[in-house]
Amino acid sequence: MNQARTAFRAPSFTKKAGLFTMLRKPGAVLRLLTDERAPTFPRIVAVLAVLYVLLPIDAIPDIIPILGWLDDLGVVGLAFGYVLTQAAKFENSRLEQLSSCSQLHASTT
């Protein structure tokens, strides 16, 4: 019985995912955008940012050479930062749930 407890070790998730960690883990961002348990608002923000860049209606028209592109860049940058932050929060909560479930499983066996 004691050997069974030592054979299964819960993974340690002590390091929290931050904003820059999400750049190295695109799977976490994809998980945020596709998982039904994830919050809906980050998905809406991502879709709206893509639509803002693709659609011809802008706050500053793209005909104006530099300013027209800078507003697109600003919207995409803000949306990208927000989505990465939310992906880090979602990934941290998901890993905490996995850790607590595996610790619960380890204590019951």
Helices and strands as residue ranges (DSSP letters): H 2-7, H 19-24, H 26-34, H 41-54, H 67-108
